[in-house]
Amino acid sequence: MKTVLQVVLFLLALVLVYLIYASIQRPIQFEKEKDARYSATIERLKDIRKAQIAFKDVHGRFTGSWDTLIHFVKFDSLKLVRKIGNITDSMLEKGITEKKALQMGLIVRDTIRESVLTSVFGEGYNADQLKIIPVSDTVAEFQLGATVIATGSGIKVPVFEAKAHNNIILKGLDDQLRINLNDQRRVQEKYPGLKVGSLTETNNNAGNWE
């Protein structure tokens, strides 16, 4: 009888140790996986920002359409200035301006066109993935929007926003810890997820992780 009781107590002690260990590891594992998913999502949002800035350079506005943005990256081009030679101190001392140096053939400034894909992202970049939130167990798209807002001085400024909610980024992880994180963000009046840009304020296309 004593032996059976000792075995039961031993097993109960093992269960208790496991529960304590699991309770400690639960938030640690959640944070580890959250950080990995956040890192991948932030890199994708940075790419979206680069694409939008290039689009605005060409069209004078941002776009809220994934089809339009991805087509632009894949098939459009940017004007780039090829610079050969620079104005030296000795040229300046002789009164040679850049305009005069160009006329004299001392320097060269050519406007060329280069594909958006090559100049902004490099060969081999998969532009079709721009809209996809990089979480392995789901195929979901970032929410994308663009508009024009007026500043306090009445200046109209084009803005865009791309975002992904924690419910998608952290899908499959501990539900309660994800809910707790979302509640914490709401209390802090922050978006419960990751986003770049804003449709309500001019924030210089900043990400909420910066």
FENZILIN-V434281 format. One record per backbone hydrogen bond with DSSP energy under -0.5 kcal/mol. CO is the residue of the C=O (numbers start at 1). NH is the residue of the N-H. E is the energy in kcal/mol with one decimal. If there is no record, write none. Layout:
# FENZILIN-V434281
CO/NH/E
CO/NH/E
This chain:
# FENZILIN-V434281
1/5/-2.2
2/6/-2.2
3/7/-2.1
4/8/-2.5
5/9/-2.6
6/10/-2.3
7/11/-2.6
8/12/-2.5
9/13/-2.2
10/14/-2.2
11/15/-2.4
12/16/-2.4
13/17/-2.5
14/18/-2.5
15/19/-2.6
16/20/-2.3
17/21/-2.6
18/22/-3.1
19/23/-2.3
20/24/-1.6
21/25/-2.7
22/26/-2.3
23/27/-0.7
24/28/-0.9
25/29/-3.1
26/30/-1.9
27/31/-2.4
28/32/-2.1
29/33/-2.4
30/34/-2.8
31/35/-2.6
32/36/-1.6
33/37/-2.4
34/38/-3.0
35/39/-2.3
36/40/-1.8
37/41/-2.3
38/42/-2.8
39/43/-1.9
40/44/-1.6
41/45/-2.3
42/46/-2.3
43/47/-1.6
44/48/-2.1
45/49/-2.3
46/50/-2.2
47/51/-2.3
48/52/-2.6
49/53/-2.6
50/54/-2.0
51/55/-2.3
52/56/-2.5
53/57/-2.0
54/58/-1.3
55/59/-3.0
56/60/-2.7
64/66/-0.5
65/69/-2.3
66/70/-2.9
67/71/-2.1
68/72/-2.1
69/73/-2.2
70/74/-2.2
71/75/-2.5
72/76/-2.2
73/117/-0.8
76/116/-2.2
78/80/-0.5
78/114/-2.2
80/82/-0.6
80/112/-3.5
81/83/-0.6
82/84/-0.6
82/110/-2.2
83/85/-0.5
84/108/-3.0
88/92/-2.0
89/93/-2.3
90/94/-1.2
91/96/-2.9
92/95/-1.5
95/97/-0.8
97/101/-2.6
98/102/-2.2
99/103/-1.9
100/104/-2.2
101/105/-0.6
101/106/-2.3
101/107/-1.0
102/105/-0.8
108/84/-2.8
110/82/-4.0
110/112/-0.7
112/80/-3.4
114/78/-3.0
115/119/-2.7
116/120/-2.7
116/121/-0.7
117/121/-1.4
117/122/-2.3
122/125/-1.5
125/127/-1.1
126/129/-1.5
127/130/-1.7
129/132/-1.3
131/142/-2.3
133/135/-2.6
135/138/-1.5
138/140/-0.6
140/133/-3.1
143/163/-1.9
145/161/-2.5
147/159/-2.9
149/157/-3.6
151/154/-2.0
155/151/-2.7
157/149/-2.5
159/147/-2.2
160/198/-1.3
161/145/-2.3
162/196/-2.5
163/143/-2.6
164/194/-2.2
165/168/-1.6
165/169/-2.4
166/170/-2.9
168/171/-1.3
170/173/-2.0
174/178/-2.0
175/179/-2.6
176/180/-2.5
177/181/-2.1
178/182/-2.4
179/183/-2.5
180/184/-2.2
181/185/-2.1
182/186/-2.1
183/187/-2.3
184/188/-1.7
185/190/-3.5
186/189/-1.4
191/193/-2.4
192/166/-2.8
194/164/-2.7
195/208/-2.5
196/162/-2.2
201/203/-1.0
203/206/-1.0
206/197/-2.8
207/210/-1.6
